[in-house]
Amino acid sequence: MEWYFFLLFAVGIVLIAKGGDLFVDSAAYIADVSGIPKFIVGATIVSFATTLPELLVSALAAGQGKTEMAIGNAVGSVTANTGLIMALSMLLIPMAVVRRTTLPKAVLLIAAVLGLWGLSVGGLTVWKGLLLFAIFAAFMAENILSAKKQQGKEEDRVTADRKTIVKSVAILLLSAAAIVAGSDLLVHYGSLIAAGFGVPESVIGLTAIAIGTSLPELVTAVTAIIKKQSDLSVGNVIGANIIDTTMILPVCAVISGGTLPVTTQTLWLDLPVCLGVVLLALLPTLFSGRFHRWQGVACLAVYAGYLAYVFIGCPGLPV
């Protein structure tokens, strides 16, 4: 094992930590200046930036014929985003939600996961992918309409000159790039270090791919919680999940040559667990109008149990 593995691993941690700090600050500032609610900024700008690792990993995997990794990464990321990242937000800062903002996005996310599960039977083809992409288009249209309706009044906005706004956008883009680059270093060299210590390859793949590509969302969530911007974090997770299921997988289906085969385990374990944590995180909130700590605890427990089961193995679920 080379000494520079540890150095680049540490560089990845620094890039993620500092990038996450600057990213949340600049995204919150842009929301204040534009008058657009932070939830919507989180669901669009922040979500696109933090889903770059999933898109890159899944697209590269599909292009190399590793189709199971492509779809497993997307589904696993949604489960991690909800069962770990959103759960932490609910546990540490349970908050009230604005139903008119949250309801459409929650319904679209539930429809996306349900649609992915149903359409995955027999493999995910380009035509099935287009149906999922229609949900993504509806999500973007809903965000644009919401932004226009809820854009703050001129007198309520933070005033800023053009130079400051351009600087904030530049910081947003550079910090997003830092988070993605840091995540890549952390995943790649963390895997090499783990392999050097004899950690099984299957364990490395599960943690490095499924959780590793969700590091930007996790960093953004933790930073947002520290800065008491939890609405930015929740919007980011919901938006990232919709992008993972309705934009990334259709792109991968095209890259792979037309069909993404789906394993029995994905159909009868991974997707049901994914849907379960999404429903657990969203349905009670839509009825009560707020997130509760018990939801965070329950989602974390389900996710921990799921990981434990995957580590042990899945008897009776032939691949």
N, C-alpha and C positions, 0 to 999 in steps of 0.2 A: 504494500500500500504506500503510495507516494505522499510526501509531506504536504504538497500543495493542494491535495484533496481537502485537507482541513482548512487551509487558508481560503480557498474559493468557497467552501461551505460557509465560513464566517462572513465573507464578502456578501454572499447571498442573504444572510440574516440582516446585515446592515442595510442593504438596498431595499429589502422588504420593509423593515422598520421605518426608515426615513421616508421612503416612497409613500408608505401608507399614511404617515403623518401629514405630509404635504398634500397628498391626494384628497384627503377628507377636508382639509382647510380650504383648498381651492374650489372643490365642488360645492361646499357650503357657501362660499363667497359668491360664486356664480349664481347660485340659487337666490341669494339675497339681492344681488344686483338686478337680476332679470325679473324677480318677482314670482318665479315659478316655484311651486312647493318643493321642498327637499325630497319628499317621497318620490315625486316624478323624476327629479334629477337623478336620484339613486336608481330608479327603475330603467333609465335610458342611458345617459352618458356613462355613469359609473358601471352599470351592468355590462355594457359593451366592452369597456376597458378591462374589467376583471374576468370576462369570459374568454379573453384572448388565449390563455394557456389551453383551455379545453378545446377551442377551435383548432389551434395549431397541432396539438397532440392527436386529436381525432382525425383531422385531415391527413396528417402524415401517416398515421396508422392505416387509414383506408387506402391511401395511395400505395402503401407497401403490401397491401393484401391482408393486413392484420385487422380484419373486420370486427372480430370479437372485442378487440381492444377499443376500437372506435366507438361502438355502441355501449360497451361496458363503461368507458370513461364518461360518456355523457350521462348515462343513467346513474352511475355511482356519484358523479359530481352533484346531481340534483339531490340525491339522498344525503350526501355530506353537507351540502349547503343548508338543507332544511333541518336534518336531524342533529347537526352539530353547530353550525354557525347561527342560524336563526334561533335555535334553541338557547344558545348562550345569550343572545340579545333579549329573549323573553325572560330568561332566568335572572339576568342582572338588572335590566331596566324594562320591566313590564310597562307598556304604555297604552294609552287610549288611541284609537284609530278613527279616521274620518271615513265613514262607510262609503260615501260617494266616490272617494279616491281609491279605497282598498277593494271594494266589492268587484268591480269589473276585472281588475288584474288577478284577484284570487280565483274568480270563476274561469278566466282564461287559462290560468296555470293548472287548475284541476282538469279542465277539458283537454289541455295539452298532454298531461300524464295519462289520462284515461284513453285519449286518442292514440298515443304512442303504444300503449299496452295492446289495444285492440288491433291496430294496424301492423303490429310486429308479428302476428301469427302468420306463418308462412314466409317470413322475411320482409324487410322494409325495402320496398321498391321505390323508384323515382316517382311514380304516380301517387303512391301512398305518402311519400315525402312532401309532395305538393299540397296534399290535404293538411299536413302539419304546418307547412309554410303559410297556409291561409290563416292559421291561428296567430302566427307571428305577425302577419300583415295587419290583422285585426288589433293586436296588441300595440303596434306602432301607431295605428290610426287613433286608437283610444287615448294614447298618451298625448298625441298632438292636440286632440280636442280638449282633453283635460287641462293641458297647459294653457290653451287659449281662454278657457272658461275661468280658471283659477289664478291666472296671472295677477299678481298683486297690483294694487293701485299705484300710480306714479309717485304719490307722496309717501307711500309706505316703503319704497325701495331704498336700498343703500345707494347713495350717489357715488359715482366713480368716473374718472376720466378714461378716455380711450386707451391710453398707455397702460394704465393699471389693469384694465380688463384683458388686454392682449397678454400682459405678463401673467395674469392668473390662468388664462387658457393654456399658455405655454407651460406653466408649472404643472397643470393638470395632466397634459400629455406626457411630459417628461417623467413625472412621478408614476404615471401608469406604466410607462416603459420600464422604469426602475423596479416596480413590483413584479412585472412579468419576467424581467431578466433575473431578478433575485430568486424568484420561484424556480426558474429553470436551473440555476446554479445549485439551489438547495436540494431540489429533487435529484438532479444528476449525480452530484458529488455525495449527497447523503446516501444514495443507493450504492455507490462505489464503496463508501466507508462501511456500510452495513454488510455488503458482500465480503469485504475484507475481514470482518469479524465473524463470518460464517452464518449470517442470517439467511434462512431459506429464500430461494428466488421467488417462490409464490408469495411469500409475505412481503418481500420488497416490491413486487409488482402491484399488490393490492394497496399498500400504503403510498408508494411513490406516485402511482397513476391516479387512483380514485381520490385520495385526500390531497396529494401534492398539487394537482391542477386547480384545487379549490383554495389554495393558500392566499391568492389575492383577495377573494371574498372574505376569508377569515381575518386577514390583516385589516381590511377596510372595516369589517364589523367591530373588531376589538378597538381600533382607533376611534371609530365613531362612538362606541360606548364610552370610552374614556373622555371624549369631548362632548358627551351628552347629545349626540346627533343620531339617536337610535332610529329615527324615521328614515334617515339616509341609508342606514344599514339594512333595514327590513325591505325598503324599496329595491335596494341593490340585489338582495337574495331572490326576491320574487322575479325581478326582471331577468336576472342571470339564469334562473331555472327555466323560464319561458324560452329564452334564447337557446339554452342547451338542448331542449326537447324539440323545438320547432324550426330552428334555423341551422344548427350545427349538423344534426343527423341527416336532413335532406341533402345538404351539401356533400356529406360523406357518401350518401347513396349514389350521387352522380359521379363522384371521384372513383368509387369502387367499381364502376362499370354497370351500375343499375340495380344491384340488390345487396342489402346488408343482411346476412343470415343472422338469426337470433336463436340463441341456445335455449334449451329447456330450462336451465337454471335462471336465465334472465327473464323468461316468461312467467315462471311460477314461483320465483323467490325475489329476484332483484326488483322487478317492476311492481309487484304487490307491496313490498316494503316501502318502496319509493312513494307509491300512492298513499299508503297508510300514514307516513310521517307528514306528507303534505296536507292530508285531511285533518290530522291531529293538530297541525300548526294553524290551519286557517278556519275550519268550520266553527269551532267554539268562539273565535274572535268575531266572525261575521254576525253571530247571534248576540254576543255580549257587548260588542263595540270596543274591546280592548284585549290585549295579550295578557296572559296570566303566567305566573311563575310555575304553576303546576304543569302547564303545557310544555315549558322548557324542560322540566324534569322528565316528563313522559317521553318527549322526543329524544332526549339524550339516552334514556333507558332503552328505547326501541333500537336506536342506532348502535349502542354498545352491544346489545344482544345480537343484532344482525352481524356485526363484525366478528363477534365471538363464534357465531355459527359458521360463518364463511371460513374462519381460520381453522376450525375443527374439521370442516368438510360438510358436504351436502349429500348424505346417503339417500338413495331413492330418487335423485334428480340427475339422470344421465345427461351428459353434455352432448 
